[in-house]
Amino acid sequence: MNKSTNTETTMENPLAKMPASFHAVFKVLSLTLVFLLGLNCFNNVFFFALMPLLITPAVMPVINGYSRLTILAFALGASALTFMPIGDVLGDDVLFSQLAAVLLLGAASALPWLIITRAKRLRLITSITACLIAILPPFGTISAPNPFMAAGYLFPGTGVIGLLLMASIIILPYQFKTNVRKYFFGVIIAISAISNLAYTEPLPPTDWVALKTTFHDHYLDPIQERNKRSRALIAQITSELDKGQKVIIAPESVLGLRTKGLEPQLDLIEARARRNQAIVLVGVIEGEKGNYKNSLLILGDKSDRYQARQPVPFIMWNLWQGDGFKSSWFESGVQEIAGRRTAMLICWEEWVPWPMLRSAWEKPEVIISASNHGWASEGQYMWKRQSISAKALSRLYGLPMVRAVNLPD
């Protein structure tokens, strides 16, 4: 009687026969290397594109013995630098808060892929489930690093199809025998090469401009300080209007908390925008403690607003405290700006896949984003790292992006 064959194939661990001492040394060195790659994944496009290889277990050559620790090491490394400047806003409990944020974000980023490593049966279903968890809320809005973000560099211009290709890299290798698996990866590499060779970066509208300001600020600064910033911002906006710009984007929360004392400045900006038949988008914080909204006000002939769908986890969005910013995961995030369907992103929404994926269903023509790193001593560094992630979104959907930012002096 023939023995039944297992339809699921597992990857062999080439280190299984190594002496215990070499095994331990190799384990420490390999995990240290992966942690360092995690630290650098947002610093370099090459490392960013390698993210799926390191945070998901599907293509790890030592799947049986190292995948879980490898996933955790990479996720914690990437999370460590994502939340490095958190101490600038958290005051006395800096070390504890930094450590807690890194551990929580790292766990959230690693969890979907740890599920796969625990699956001994039904691995196809488990892998599909892990991909859905990683891309849909809440994990698709808070988990950074997220391997689906790398699709923008591997499969530019492919949109949702690129995300499906990324999912296939995670799901399908388990279903193939070794000799078939190499052909599968060959096809994936060919598709990636062709899409990159065919991709041309789209240009934003010529009369749209994003402002870069240098205010060291906090949204709860005294009204006198915010009025000073608003006067400097109005001068920049007026200069761009005089140049004939029709859409001007100011950074996230650049005018701080919206109070009655700020209304005259907003009225002045709106009046100048209308006089020039232009649109000005300016970042403010609306609401009161317990119900804050991180907003981009749209000022011009038709006043409107965009409110961030996912504030920064642990800093602005605190589920356990209940006195921070609110999320709205399923809003489209698409507004009509100067006759163009425009996807709107604020700060953290550039790090994760879900907000832009939700907007993509509305078929936007351009992306506007606004960030503010003026509160962080490492603001310049954060901006460079975030730019790699933001560009991945722009490339994936083949859309021009106009980005406003406030940086420290």
C-alpha positions in Angstrom: 0.0 0.0 0.0 1.4 3.4 -1.0 2.0 6.0 1.6 0.0 9.1 1.1 1.9 12.2 0.1 1.7 15.5 1.8 0.4 18.1 -0.7 2.0 20.9 1.2 5.7 21.4 0.7 8.0 22.9 3.3 11.3 24.5 2.8 14.3 22.5 4.1 16.4 24.0 6.8 20.0 23.8 5.6 21.4 24.5 9.1 19.7 21.5 10.8 22.8 19.4 10.7 25.2 22.1 12.0 26.9 21.6 15.4 25.0 23.3 18.2 27.8 25.9 18.9 27.9 27.0 15.2 24.1 26.9 15.2 23.8 29.4 18.1 26.5 31.7 16.7 24.9 31.8 13.3 21.5 32.4 14.9 22.7 35.5 16.8 24.6 36.9 13.8 21.8 36.4 11.4 19.2 38.0 13.7 21.5 40.9 14.4 21.9 41.4 10.6 18.2 41.3 10.1 17.6 43.8 12.9 20.1 46.1 11.3 18.3 45.7 7.9 15.1 46.6 9.7 16.8 49.8 11.0 17.7 50.7 7.5 14.6 49.6 5.5 13.2 53.2 5.4 16.6 54.7 4.6 17.3 53.0 1.3 15.0 52.1 -1.6 16.9 48.8 -2.0 16.3 47.7 1.6 12.7 48.9 1.4 12.1 46.7 -1.6 13.6 43.7 0.3 11.0 44.1 3.0 8.8 41.2 1.8 11.8 38.8 1.9 12.6 39.6 5.6 9.2 40.2 7.3 7.2 37.4 5.6 8.2 33.7 6.0 7.3 32.6 2.4 10.8 32.9 0.9 13.1 32.5 3.9 15.7 29.8 3.1 15.7 28.7 6.8 12.0 28.7 7.3 11.7 26.0 9.9 14.2 27.3 12.5 14.5 31.0 12.0 11.4 32.5 10.5 9.6 33.7 13.6 12.6 35.3 15.2 13.6 36.8 11.8 10.2 38.4 11.4 10.3 39.9 14.9 13.9 41.1 14.5 13.1 42.9 11.3 9.8 44.4 12.5 11.4 45.7 15.8 14.3 47.2 13.9 12.1 49.1 11.5 9.8 50.2 14.3 12.7 51.4 16.5 13.6 54.2 14.1 9.9 54.9 13.1 9.3 56.0 16.8 12.8 57.3 17.6 11.6 61.0 18.0 8.6 60.1 20.2 10.4 61.4 23.2 10.1 65.0 21.9 6.4 65.0 22.6 6.0 62.5 25.5 7.8 64.3 28.3 9.0 62.6 31.4 8.3 58.9 30.6 10.4 59.0 27.4 12.2 55.8 27.7 9.2 53.7 28.7 7.0 55.3 26.1 9.6 54.8 23.3 10.0 51.1 24.3 6.3 50.5 24.6 5.6 52.1 21.2 8.4 50.2 19.4 7.2 46.9 20.9 3.5 47.5 20.1 4.2 48.6 16.6 6.7 45.8 16.0 4.2 43.2 17.3 1.4 44.7 15.1 3.7 44.6 12.0 4.9 41.0 12.7 1.7 39.4 13.8 0.1 38.5 10.4 3.3 36.7 9.3 3.8 34.9 12.6 0.4 33.4 12.0 1.7 31.7 8.9 4.7 30.2 10.7 2.4 28.6 13.2 0.3 27.0 10.5 1.1 23.3 9.8 -2.1 22.6 7.8 -4.4 24.7 5.7 -1.4 26.9 4.9 -3.0 28.4 1.8 -6.0 29.6 3.8 -3.8 30.9 6.6 -1.5 32.8 4.2 -4.5 34.5 2.5 -5.8 35.4 5.9 -2.5 36.9 6.9 -2.4 39.0 3.8 -5.9 40.3 4.4 -5.0 41.1 8.1 -1.9 43.0 7.0 -3.6 45.2 4.4 -7.1 45.9 5.9 -7.8 47.9 9.0 -6.7 48.0 11.7 -3.3 46.5 10.8 -3.3 48.0 7.3 -3.5 51.4 9.0 -1.0 51.0 11.8 1.6 48.3 10.8 4.8 49.9 9.5 6.9 48.2 8.2 4.3 46.6 5.9 5.6 44.4 3.0 2.7 45.5 0.7 4.3 49.0 0.6 7.2 47.5 -1.3 4.9 46.8 -4.3 5.5 50.4 -5.4 9.1 49.7 -6.1 8.7 46.1 -7.3 5.6 46.6 -9.5 5.2 50.4 -10.3 2.2 51.5 -12.1 0.2 48.3 -11.5 -2.1 49.5 -8.7 -4.2 46.9 -7.1 -2.7 44.3 -9.4 0.7 45.0 -7.8 -0.8 44.3 -4.4 -2.1 41.0 -5.7 1.3 40.2 -7.1 2.8 40.9 -3.7 0.2 38.7 -2.0 1.2 35.9 -4.5 4.8 36.1 -3.4 3.6 35.5 0.2 1.0 32.9 -0.5 2.0 30.7 -3.4 5.6 29.5 -2.6 4.1 27.2 0.0 2.0 25.5 -2.6 4.8 24.6 -5.0 7.5 22.0 -4.9 11.1 23.3 -5.0 11.6 22.8 -8.7 8.4 24.7 -9.5 9.1 27.4 -7.0 12.1 28.6 -8.8 10.1 29.1 -12.0 7.5 31.0 -10.0 10.1 33.4 -8.7 11.5 33.8 -12.2 8.2 34.9 -13.5 7.8 37.4 -10.6 11.3 38.8 -11.3 10.5 39.2 -15.0 7.2 41.0 -14.2 9.0 43.4 -11.8 11.8 44.1 -14.4 9.2 44.8 -17.1 7.0 47.1 -15.0 10.1 49.1 -13.8 11.4 49.5 -17.3 8.0 50.6 -18.6 7.3 53.0 -15.8 7.5 56.7 -16.3 7.1 59.0 -13.3 4.0 61.2 -13.8 4.4 65.0 -13.2 2.0 67.0 -11.0 0.1 69.9 -12.5 2.4 72.9 -13.2 0.2 75.4 -11.3 0.1 73.3 -8.1 2.7 74.0 -5.4 3.5 72.5 -2.0 5.0 74.7 0.7 8.0 73.7 2.8 8.1 75.7 6.0 10.5 75.6 8.9 8.6 76.3 12.1 9.5 74.5 15.4 5.9 74.1 16.5 3.3 72.2 18.5 -0.4 72.4 17.8 -1.1 73.5 21.4 1.3 76.5 21.3 0.0 79.8 22.6 -2.2 81.8 20.2 0.5 84.5 20.0 3.0 82.0 18.7 0.5 80.6 16.2 -0.5 84.1 15.0 3.2 84.7 14.3 3.4 81.5 12.3 0.2 82.4 10.4 1.6 85.8 9.3 4.7 84.1 7.9 2.6 81.5 6.2 0.3 84.1 4.7 3.3 85.8 3.3 4.4 82.6 1.6 0.9 81.9 0.3 0.6 85.5 -1.1 3.9 85.1 -2.9 2.8 81.9 -4.6 -0.6 83.5 -5.6 1.3 86.4 -7.2 3.2 83.8 -9.2 -0.1 82.5 -10.6 -0.3 79.2 -8.7 -3.8 77.9 -8.6 -3.5 75.2 -5.9 -1.3 75.8 -2.8 -0.8 73.2 -0.2 0.5 74.1 3.3 1.8 71.5 5.8 -0.1 69.5 8.3 -1.3 71.3 11.4 1.0 74.3 10.5 -1.5 76.7 12.1 -2.0 74.6 15.2 -5.3 74.3 17.1 -8.2 76.1 15.4 -9.6 78.6 17.8 -11.6 81.9 17.5 -8.3 83.8 17.7 -7.2 82.0 14.5 -10.3 82.8 12.4 -9.2 86.2 11.1 -6.0 84.7 9.6 -8.1 81.9 8.0 -10.5 84.4 6.6 -7.7 86.4 5.1 -6.2 83.3 3.4 -9.6 82.4 2.0 -10.3 86.0 0.7 -6.9 86.1 -1.1 -7.5 82.6 -2.6 -10.9 83.7 -3.9 -9.5 86.9 -5.3 -7.0 84.9 -7.3 -9.5 82.2 -8.2 -7.2 79.7 -6.5 -7.5 77.0 -3.8 -5.4 77.0 -0.6 -5.1 73.9 1.6 -3.8 74.6 5.1 -3.3 72.2 8.1 -5.0 72.8 11.4 -6.1 70.8 14.4 -9.9 71.0 15.0 -12.1 70.0 17.9 -11.3 69.7 21.6 -9.6 67.2 23.9 -11.0 63.7 23.4 -12.3 64.6 19.9 -9.4 66.1 17.9 -9.3 66.0 14.1 -6.2 66.5 12.1 -7.5 68.5 9.2 -6.6 70.1 5.9 -8.9 73.1 5.3 -9.7 73.7 1.7 -10.1 77.4 1.2 -11.4 79.1 -1.9 -14.7 79.4 -3.8 -16.0 76.2 -2.1 -14.7 75.7 1.4 -14.3 72.1 2.6 -11.9 70.0 4.7 -10.1 66.7 4.7 -9.7 64.9 8.0 -6.9 62.4 8.5 -8.3 58.9 8.5 -5.4 57.4 10.6 -3.6 59.6 13.1 -0.1 58.6 14.3 -0.5 55.6 16.5 0.5 56.0 20.2 1.2 59.7 19.8 -2.1 61.1 18.4 -4.3 57.9 18.3 -4.5 56.4 21.8 -7.3 53.9 22.2 -6.6 53.3 25.8 -6.6 56.9 26.9 -9.7 58.1 24.9 -8.5 61.8 24.8 -6.6 61.9 21.5 -7.4 62.0 17.8 -10.1 59.9 16.1 -9.7 57.6 13.1 -12.1 57.1 10.2 -10.8 54.1 8.3 -13.4 53.8 5.6 -13.7 57.3 4.4 -12.6 57.7 0.7 -10.2 60.5 1.3 -10.9 61.8 -2.3 -11.8 65.4 -2.9 -12.2 67.4 -6.1 -9.5 70.1 -6.2 -9.4 72.5 -9.2 -11.4 70.0 -11.3 -9.1 67.0 -10.5 -10.1 64.0 -8.3 -7.5 64.2 -5.6 -6.5 61.6 -3.0 -5.5 63.2 0.3 -3.0 61.8 2.8 -1.8 63.3 6.1 1.5 62.2 7.6 1.1 58.6 8.9 -1.1 57.7 6.0 2.0 57.7 3.8 3.5 54.9 5.9 0.8 52.3 5.5 -1.2 50.7 2.6 -4.8 50.9 3.5 -5.7 54.7 3.2 -4.4 55.0 -0.3 -5.9 51.6 -1.3 -9.3 52.9 -0.1 -8.8 56.1 -2.1 -7.8 54.2 -5.2 -11.3 52.8 -5.6 -12.5 56.4 -6.3 -10.0 56.6 -9.2 -8.0 59.7 -8.2 -5.8 61.6 -10.7 -3.3 63.1 -8.3 -2.2 62.7 -4.6 -1.8 65.6 -2.1 0.0 64.9 1.1 0.9 67.1 4.1 3.3 66.3 7.0 4.7 68.2 10.0 8.0 67.2 11.6 8.7 70.6 13.1 8.1 69.2 16.6 10.8 66.6 16.3 14.5 67.1 16.8 15.0 64.4 14.1 12.5 66.0 11.8 14.8 66.2 8.8 15.7 62.6 9.1 12.1 61.5 9.5 11.1 63.4 6.4 13.7 61.6 4.3 12.6 58.2 5.6 8.9 59.0 5.1 9.6 60.1 1.5 10.7 56.6 0.5 7.4 55.2 1.7 5.4 58.1 0.1 7.1 57.6 -3.2 6.2 53.9 -3.1 2.5 54.8 -3.0 2.9 57.3 -5.8 4.8 54.7 -7.9 2.4 51.8 -7.2 -0.7 53.7 -8.4 1.2 55.7 -11.1 -0.1 59.0 -9.8 1.7 62.4 -9.4 2.2 63.5 -5.7 2.4 67.0 -4.3 3.9 67.0 -0.8 3.9 69.8 1.7 6.0 69.6 4.9 7.0 71.6 7.9 10.6 70.9 9.2 12.5 72.1 12.2 15.1 74.9 11.6 
